[in-house]
Amino acid sequence: MAITTTAHYVARHQKNPVDTLMWNQRSLDFANAVADDRVREFYPSLYLNMGKAHEDIGNREAAKRFYEMAAGVVDRLGDGRYGKIVRDAVARARRRLAE
C-alpha cells in the first residue's frame, strides 16, 4: 500500500506530462495488485489522476474514461474535506471534457 502512495506523490512532482502519466499508471498498477480492500478508497483519486494525466497529453478519450471510472467510485469517499475535494474535481473534469 505504501508503494501506491509513494508512486502517487512521485507523479505529482514530475515536470513532463508523459512521466506524470507513467507514475500515475504505476500507482494504479500497485493498487490493483493489492488483493484486499486496503486501497479501496484510493481509487477515486487514482482514476482522477489518470484522467488528468491523459488529458494533459491530449488523450481526451482515455481521460473521459478515467473520469467516468472515478465518478463511479466516489461514493467510497467519506463526507469530509478530502472526499469533497475529490468529488468536486471529478465533477469539474467531467464538465470540462463535455464541452
C-alpha positions as a Markdown table, in Angstrom:
| # | Residue | x | y | z |
|---|---|---|---|---|
| 1 | Met | 0.0 | 0.0 | 0.0 |
| 2 | Ala | 2.8 | 2.4 | 0.8 |
| 3 | Ile | 4.3 | 1.9 | -2.6 |
| 4 | Thr | 1.0 | 3.0 | -4.2 |
| 5 | Thr | 1.1 | 6.3 | -2.2 |
| 6 | Thr | 4.8 | 6.8 | -3.0 |
| 7 | Ala | 4.2 | 6.4 | -6.7 |
| 8 | His | 1.2 | 8.8 | -6.4 |
| 9 | Tyr | 3.4 | 11.5 | -4.8 |
| 10 | Val | 6.2 | 11.0 | -7.3 |
| 11 | Ala | 3.7 | 11.5 | -10.1 |
| 12 | Arg | 2.7 | 14.8 | -8.6 |
| 13 | His | 6.2 | 16.2 | -8.9 |
| 14 | Gln | 7.0 | 15.4 | -12.5 |
| 15 | Lys | 7.7 | 18.2 | -14.9 |
| 16 | Asn | 6.9 | 16.1 | -18.0 |
| 17 | Pro | 3.3 | 15.1 | -18.5 |
| 18 | Val | 4.3 | 11.7 | -20.0 |
| 19 | Asp | 6.3 | 11.0 | -16.9 |
| 20 | Thr | 3.3 | 12.0 | -14.8 |
| 21 | Leu | 1.2 | 9.6 | -16.6 |
| 22 | Met | 3.8 | 6.8 | -16.2 |
| 23 | Trp | 3.9 | 7.3 | -12.4 |
| 24 | Asn | 0.2 | 7.6 | -12.1 |
| 25 | Gln | -0.1 | 4.3 | -14.0 |
| 26 | Arg | 2.4 | 2.7 | -11.7 |
| 27 | Ser | 0.4 | 3.9 | -8.7 |
| 28 | Leu | -2.8 | 2.4 | -10.2 |
| 29 | Asp | -0.9 | -0.9 | -11.0 |
| 30 | Phe | 0.3 | -1.2 | -7.4 |
| 31 | Ala | -3.2 | -0.6 | -6.1 |
| 32 | Asn | -4.6 | -3.2 | -8.5 |
| 33 | Ala | -2.0 | -5.7 | -7.1 |
| 34 | Val | -3.4 | -5.4 | -3.6 |
| 35 | Ala | -5.7 | -8.3 | -3.0 |
| 36 | Asp | -8.0 | -6.7 | -0.4 |
| 37 | Asp | -9.9 | -3.5 | 0.4 |
| 38 | Arg | -7.0 | -1.6 | 1.9 |
| 39 | Val | -6.7 | 0.6 | -1.2 |
| 40 | Arg | -10.5 | 0.8 | -2.0 |
| 41 | Glu | -10.7 | 4.5 | -1.0 |
| 42 | Phe | -7.7 | 5.4 | -3.2 |
| 43 | Tyr | -9.4 | 4.5 | -6.5 |
| 44 | Pro | -11.4 | 7.8 | -6.9 |
| 45 | Ser | -8.2 | 9.8 | -6.7 |
| 46 | Leu | -6.2 | 7.3 | -8.7 |
| 47 | Tyr | -8.7 | 7.4 | -11.6 |
| 48 | Leu | -9.0 | 11.2 | -11.3 |
| 49 | Asn | -5.2 | 11.5 | -11.6 |
| 50 | Met | -5.0 | 9.1 | -14.5 |
| 51 | Gly | -7.7 | 11.1 | -16.3 |
| 52 | Lys | -5.8 | 14.4 | -15.7 |
| 53 | Ala | -2.6 | 12.8 | -16.9 |
| 54 | His | -4.3 | 11.6 | -20.1 |
| 55 | Glu | -6.0 | 15.0 | -20.5 |
| 56 | Asp | -2.6 | 16.8 | -20.2 |
| 57 | Ile | -1.1 | 14.7 | -23.0 |
| 58 | Gly | -4.1 | 15.3 | -25.2 |
| 59 | Asn | -5.7 | 11.9 | -24.9 |
| 60 | Arg | -9.3 | 13.1 | -24.3 |
| 61 | Glu | -11.0 | 9.7 | -24.8 |
| 62 | Ala | -8.8 | 8.0 | -22.2 |
| 63 | Ala | -9.3 | 11.0 | -19.9 |
| 64 | Lys | -13.0 | 10.8 | -20.2 |
| 65 | Arg | -12.9 | 7.0 | -19.5 |
| 66 | Phe | -10.9 | 7.5 | -16.3 |
| 67 | Tyr | -13.1 | 10.4 | -15.2 |
| 68 | Glu | -16.1 | 8.2 | -15.6 |
| 69 | Met | -14.4 | 5.5 | -13.6 |
| 70 | Ala | -13.7 | 8.0 | -10.9 |
| 71 | Ala | -17.3 | 9.2 | -10.8 |
| 72 | Gly | -18.4 | 5.5 | -10.5 |
| 73 | Val | -16.4 | 5.1 | -7.2 |
| 74 | Val | -16.6 | 8.5 | -5.5 |
| 75 | Asp | -19.2 | 7.0 | -3.1 |
| 76 | Arg | -16.3 | 5.2 | -1.5 |
| 77 | Leu | -15.1 | 8.5 | -0.1 |
| 78 | Gly | -16.2 | 9.9 | 3.2 |
| 79 | Asp | -18.1 | 13.2 | 3.6 |
| 80 | Gly | -15.1 | 15.1 | 4.9 |
| 81 | Arg | -12.9 | 17.7 | 3.2 |
| 82 | Tyr | -10.9 | 15.2 | 1.2 |
| 83 | Gly | -14.0 | 13.5 | -0.2 |
| 84 | Lys | -15.5 | 16.8 | -1.2 |
| 85 | Ile | -12.3 | 17.9 | -2.9 |
| 86 | Val | -12.1 | 14.7 | -5.0 |
| 87 | Arg | -15.8 | 14.7 | -5.8 |
| 88 | Asp | -15.6 | 18.3 | -6.9 |
| 89 | Ala | -12.5 | 17.7 | -9.0 |
| 90 | Val | -14.2 | 14.7 | -10.7 |
| 91 | Ala | -17.3 | 16.8 | -11.5 |
| 92 | Arg | -15.3 | 19.7 | -12.9 |
| 93 | Ala | -13.2 | 17.3 | -15.1 |
| 94 | Arg | -16.3 | 15.7 | -16.5 |
| 95 | Arg | -17.8 | 19.1 | -17.3 |
| 96 | Arg | -14.6 | 20.3 | -18.8 |
| 97 | Leu | -14.4 | 17.4 | -21.2 |
| 98 | Ala | -18.1 | 17.5 | -22.0 |
| 99 | Glu | -17.6 | 21.0 | -23.6 |
